Amino acid sequence: MSTTYPTIEDPELGTLSRAETTLDDGDVVTHDWYSGALTIDGRELELMIDGADADTVGALLPRAHAIVADLDGVRRRASDAVITHFSDSEPTAAQLDEGADDLVLDTLEITSDATVLHFTDSCGQHFPEGYWPAVHLDLDGEVAEVTVEG
């Protein structure tokens, strides 16, 4: 954690710090986003908020609060979107339920123009190793795009 950049203490989201990566040679790379972690249902959910300073990140906190407040609903809509997007036909309710169980939300990314939910395929049956689905929500919280990242 950097002492150069102030942390943000949020009563709902916890401590957010300017993200840094320490390289093998000891050099530190400072990223242009703040990060933190939430514990949801016993699992850690990484939170990334785009912005190089506390004021920029602060402007995005209301959207982060809204997403976290409806996380179960947002997560389910996103997992349904992934299963539907990659299905050859309209998925059944059972397939959507199975997908919701198999896709584990790992990271919530908030930017000025989108919210991105990054999932892990917990059973390894839906995506090749090293790739994961991401669901991009528009500013109204509606699914705008489903992608595969790696």
N, C-alpha and C positions, 0 to 999 in steps of 0.2 A: 504494500500500500504506500502510496506516495504522500510525502508531507508537503509537497508543493501545491497540491490541489485539495481544496476542502472536501470533506465528506458531507453527505447529505443524510441527516437522520430523519426518517419518515416513520410516523407511528404505525402505518399499515404495511409499508414495504421494507422496513428495517434500515440498515446502513447501506448506503450506496457510495461506492468509491470509484475514482477514476481508474479504469482498467489498465493493468500493466502486465507485461509478460517478461520474465527473466530468461534470457537466452542461455545456452550452454556455456558460453564464454563469460557469463556474468553481466553482460550488458542488459539494460532494462529498456524495453520498448513501451512507451506510453501510448495508449489507444485513444481515439476520439469518442469514447463512450464511457458511461458509468455502469458499474455492475454491482449486483448483489445477489442474494439467494433468499428464497422463501421456502418454508417447509409446509408442504401441502400433502395431507394424508400420509405423513411419515416419509415422504420423499422430498428431496431437495430439487427445487425448480430454479434454474438460473434466470436472472432478470438482467437484461441489457437495455440501457436507455441511451439512445444516440445523443451525443452532445459533449463538447470539449470543456464546458464550464457549467457550474452549478445553476446559473440562470437559465441556460438553454434546457438543461435536464428538468429543472423545476417547472418549466412551461409544459412539459410532457407528462408530469406526474398525475394530473387529473385523468388522463386517458388510461394510464397504468392502473390507477385505482379502480376505474370502471371495469376494466378487463378482469382484474383480480376479483372484484366483487361478484362477477358473473362467470368465474373461471370454469365451473362445471358445464354451464350452457355453451360457452365459447368453445371449450375443448371438444364437446360432443359435436357441435356443428362443424368444427374443423375436421375431426376424424371422419365424420360422415362424408364431407367433401372429398377427402383423400380416397376413401373406398369407392365413392361414386365416380370420381375422375378416372380411376384406373380400372374400372369394371367394364367388361364388354357389353353388359346389359344393366338394366336397373337392378341394383342390389336389393336383396330381401332384407326385412327387418333383422333377421338372424345374422346375416352377413354384416350389417351395420353394427350390430351389438358386438360381434366377434372382433371387428375392426377397432371398435372403441376400447375393447379389452387389450388388444394386441399393440396398439399405437400408444406409446407412453410419451407424454409431454415432458420435454427436457428443458427447453429454453423458450422464454418469452422475450421477444425483441420489439422495442418501441422506437419508432423513428418519427420524424415530423410528418411523414405522409403515409405511414402504414404501421400495422402491427403484424409481426411474423411469429407464428408458432412453429417451433422445430420439434419434430417427433423422432423417437427411436422405435424401430420395428422390434419389439421385445421377443418375438418368436422366430424371427429371421425368415418368415415365409412370404413376406410381401415385397421386400426390397433387398437387393444384393448387399453384401457386407460392404461397409464403407459409404453407403448412401442412405439418405433419410428424406422423408417427405417434409415439406414446409408449406404452411398455409398462410397466405398473405391476406390480411383483412384491410379493407379501406377505412377511412376515417369514421365511417358510420358503423364499423364493426361487421360489415358484410364480407363474405368471402369474395375476393377479387381474383385470386389466382392460386393454383396448386402447383408446386414445383418439386423436383427431386434435386437434392443437393448432395455434394460429396466432397 
